[in-house]
Amino acid sequence: MPYAFIFPGQGSQSVGMGRDLAENFPAARELFQEVDDTLGQNLSRLMFEGPAETLTLTENAQPALMAVSLATLRVLEREGGFRLADRVAAVAGHSLGEYSALAAASSLEIAAAAKLLRLRGQAMQRCVAPGEGAMAALLGVDLAEAEAICAAATEGPQGREVVQPANDNGGGQVVISGHASAIERAIAAVKGRGKRGMKLAVSAPFHCALMAPAADAMAEALAHVPLMPPVVPLIANVTATKATDPAVIRELLIRQVTGTVRWRESVLAMLALGVDGFVELGAGKVLSGLVRRIAPEGTAIDAVGSPAEIDALLKRL
């Protein structure tokens, strides 16, 4: 069975994540220690014990989620002799999960991914003053309808404002991002169409033009980070197509900061490659739920992040 391995983004974090991996597997402990040493922070203790409000900070949540995903993969490799290049047709990650996917596919070193995600989180948080930006989920709309709603909502009393699709999550859910007042106009517009819109509890308006300073920061950082061709293709967020050339991947990572995460199209692209099983590696089950809404009935979908789930997957593999 050809698999796609997928890696979660921000919002999947929770206090206690990764603790059972560390308690049961030396390979996981080693990886968490590597990330802690790289960042000069006891990030693993924050993951295991909280507090939640500190873990949820963008600069902590992003490298922490990557660490749990890669620890899960490391255990699969050490305990089960699993080789990603032998069993996986493609990798993909939702937003920050794209860095996890690249590290999993040996395109990016884990230490480099941790440093980049720390920088990415800090840079994104600095882009917009608190309260100036917002994000919202529009329910019951597709990407084209969301784009039309956003286009109409850009015009406000103070002139043009930013509002654009941030995540096309499939199943009639599109997340939009931009100036807070423009988000409110978009929510009113979608409700006027008899559909739902609700603001999200986020700290900044990710994946929109307001993140341009963060994209510049990532361009500077990525220029000095070695990237190798991934051992399996990456399905990139902003194009929903295969990427294997390190120069192209570097540019896509920069574009991703302000661009739309085309998750629905990415899942369809993986299905077109012949994938008939998706494995979400790491914390939570958010992506598994999204894939269930996109993929045809009968597609195998697993969320793997605990010792029992790792054991079950290895038995099937």
N, C-alpha and C positions, 0 to 999 in steps of 0.2 A: 504494500500500500504506500503510494507516494504521500508524504506528509508535508505540510507547511508548519513551521514553527513561528509563532507570533508572540509579541512582547508588549506588555501593558504600558500605559502612560499614566500621567498624573491623575490622581483621583482613586487609584487602586490601592494606595498605601493605607496601612492600619497598624496600630501599635501591636507588637507581638509577631509581626511578619518576619519570617526567616529564623525565628528562635528554635523551632523544632528541627530545622535542618542543621543548625549549629550544634544542637544537643546530640544529634544522632550520627553526623557525618563529619569526619576530619576534613574532607575536601571542601565542605561548605565553610567550616571555621577558617580554613586557610584563605579562602577567597574574601571573606568578610574582613580578615586581618589585613589583607593586601589593600583593600579599599580604605580601611581606617588609616593605615600607614601612609598611603598616598595623599589623603586629604588632611592628615595631621589632626584627626578628630575621631572620637569614639562613636562613629556613626552607627555601628552595630548595636551598641547599648541603647542609643536613641530609638532604633528600630524595635528592639526587644522590649524596652521598658517605657518609652515615651519621654516626655509628655506629648500628647497628640498634637497640640498646637505648634510645638517646635518641629516635630516630624513633618507636619503639613507645609511648613515653609518651603517655597519652591526650591531654594538652594539645597535643602536637605532631602526633600521627597524625590527629586530627580536622580541623584546618584544612589539613593537607598533602593529605589525600585529596580534600577539596573543591577545592583548588587544581588538582590534576591533572585532575579531572573537568571543571572549568570551562575549563582551558586547552585540553583536547581539543575542547570545544564551540566555543571561540573560534576555533580553527584551522578547524574545519568552516565556520564563518561567514565567515571572512576568505578562505580558500583556495577554497571551493566556492560561496560565495554562499548558503549554507544558511540558511533562516529557520525556526526551530523552530515558530513559529505556523502555518506553511504545511503542514508535513509530519508533525507529531506530534499525536496525539490526547490524550495524557496523559503526565505525568511522575510518577515515584515514586522514593523513595530509602530505603535500609535504614538506619534509625536516623539517624546523622549525615548520611547521604546525602539525607535529606529537606531539609536546608538547601541542599545542592548543587542539588537539584531546584528549589527555590524560586528560587535565584539564576539558574539556567538559564532559568526561566520569567519572569524580570524582576519577580518579586514582592519580592525582597530584593537589595539591592546587595551586590556581592562583598566590599567592605570590611566591611560590617556582618556578613555571614555569617562572615568570618574572625574578627572580634572575638567574635561569639557562640559560635563553636565553641571558641575558646581558653578562654573563660569556662566553657563547658559541660564541657569536659574537666577543667579544674581543679576545678570544683565537684563533679563526679561522683567524682573521685579522693579528695576530702576526706571524703566521706560515711561511709566505713567504714574502720576500722583494718585494716592488712594482716593477712590470715589470718582475719578475722572473717566475710568473705563469700566466696562462690564461685559458679561457674556450671557447668552440665553439659549435655551433649547427650543426650537420650533418643532412642534409635533404634528404629524399628518401632512407634511410637505416634502417634496423632493428637492434636489439641488437647484433645478431651474426655477422653481417657484420661490425658493429662499433667495436666490440671486435677484429676482424681480422685486421681492419685498425689501431687500437691502438697498437696491438702487433707488427706490422711492423714498426710503427712510433717511438717505444721506442729507436731504435738504431740511435744514432747521432754521429757527429764528436768527441764529448767529452765523448763518451761511452753511457751506458744505461741511459735513462731518464724516468720520470714518465709520462704516459698518459693513461687514462682509462675512460670508460663510467661513467658519473656522474648521469645522469637522463635518464631513458628510458621512454620518455613521450608519446609514442604511435603515431600512424598515420604517421610513417616514420620519426620521429624526435628523435634523440638521442643526448644528450649534453655530451661532453667529457671535461675532466679536466686534468691539469698537467703542466709540464714545458712549457713555452711559445714556445720554439723552436720545441718541440715535437708536440705541437698543430699545428704549421705551417706545419709540415710535414704531419700530418693527414689531414689537409684541402687540401693540394696539392694532396694527395692520393685520397680523395673522389671526387675531381674535375676531376682527371684522370679517374674516373669511370663514368664520365658524370653526376655527381650529385653535390649538393651544400653543401658548408661548409662556415660558417661565424663566426668570433670571436664575443664574447659577451662582452658588457660593464659591467664587474664585477670587484670587488676590490681584489679578491683572487680566487685561483683555488679550489673551494669547492668540497667535496665528492671525494677525491682521496687520495693516500697515503701521499701526502705532508701535509695533515691535521693531521698526526699522533700525533704531540704534543697537538693539540686541543682535540683529543680523550682521551689522557692521562689526560688532565685537566678536562674533563667531567667525566671520571671514578672516579677521586678524589672527585669531587663535588657530583655526584650522590650517592656515597657511604654513604653520610650523609643526604640524602633526603628521607623521607618516601614516598613509593608508595603503593597505594591500588589496589586491583583488579578492573579493569574498569567495570562499570555497563553494558556496551556492549563491544563486542570484538574490539580490535584494529587490523587493518590490517597493519602490520609493513612494513616500507619502504624497508628494506634490505632482507626480506624473502617473501613478498607478501602473508603472511599467517596470520591466527588469532593468537593473543597473549593476554593472560589474566593473566598469572602468573607474579607478580611484579618483581621477580628475573630475569625472562626471559626478560621482558620489559626493565629493567635497562641495561642489556647486549646489547640489540638491539639498545638502544639509543646511547651507546658508539660506536658500530659498524657502526652506521649510519653516523658518522662524516666522515669516510673515505670510506664508501661503496656506492654502486649504489642505487639511489632511483628508485625502480622498480614500477613506477607508472602504466604503462600499465598492468602489471600482477596484481597489486593491484586492479585496476578497474574490471578486469576479475574475480578476486577472490570474490569481493563483488557481482557481478552479479551471481556467482555460489551459493552464499548464499541465493539467491532469491530476492535480491534487485532489484526494478524496478523504483526507483527514487533516484536521487543524489541531495543533497542540499549543495552548497558551501557557507559557512558562513564567512562573513567578507569582506575585501577589494578586489575589482577587480573581474574579471571574468576569470582569467587565467585557473583555473582547470576546469571550466565549458566547456571551449573551448576544452581542452584536452579530457575530458570525451566524448564529442560529436564525436570525431574522433575514440574513442575506442569502445563505447557502441553501441549496435544494435539500429536501427531506432525504434522509439516508446518509448524509455526510457525517462522518465521525468527528466529534468535537470534544476535546478534553481540556480541562484546566488542571495544570500539574504544578504544585508548589509545596506539597507536604510529603513526608516519608511514605505514607500509605499510597498517595497518588503516584509517586515515583515508582514504587514497587509494582503497582497495577499496570503502569505504562510499560515497564520493562518486561513484564510477563507477556504482554501483547506483542511487543517488538521482537 
